[in-house]
Amino acid sequence: MFMITSFLTTLFIIWMVARIWKSSPALAAVSFLVFPVAIIPLVQNWGDEETDIKVPFFLALASWGYTIYSFLSFVRPDTEEQEALLAIARMLA
């Protein structure tokens, strides 16, 4: 699931950057590298039919959030592993 959501996030960001590129290529390049910078064109172009990025921005944000959630749930240790690590830590303390 992690790979699918990562791929979707990338697609949404490319869609968003393509729309930003129409108004400011430099801002589009920076938005691709640093996602939070996309808030600037989101606010500036709100409601403009040609360069509005509401849909791709919020889809990318939701997809990224789910990607982080799925990654963190994947790497979380099981209860048995946690108990074993605590037992080892108690023996060493």
VENFENDA-V873925 format. One record per backbone hydrogen bond with DSSP energy under -1.0 kcal/mol. CO is the residue of the C=O (numbers start at 1). NH is the residue of the N-H. Records with the same first field share a line. If there is no record, write none. Layout:
# VENFENDA-V873925
CO: NH, NH
This chain:
# VENFENDA-V873925
1: 5
2: 6
3: 7
4: 8
5: 9
6: 10
7: 11
8: 12
9: 13
10: 14
11: 15
12: 16
13: 17
14: 18
15: 19
16: 20
17: 21
20: 23, 24
24: 28
25: 29
26: 30
27: 31
28: 32
29: 33
30: 34
34: 37
35: 38
36: 39
37: 40
38: 42
39: 43
40: 44
41: 45
45: 48
48: 52
53: 57
54: 58
55: 59
56: 60
57: 61
58: 62
59: 63
60: 64
61: 65
62: 66
63: 67
64: 68
65: 69
66: 70
67: 71
68: 72
69: 73
70: 74
71: 75
78: 82
79: 83
80: 84
81: 85
82: 86
83: 87
84: 88
85: 89
86: 90
87: 91
88: 92
89: 93
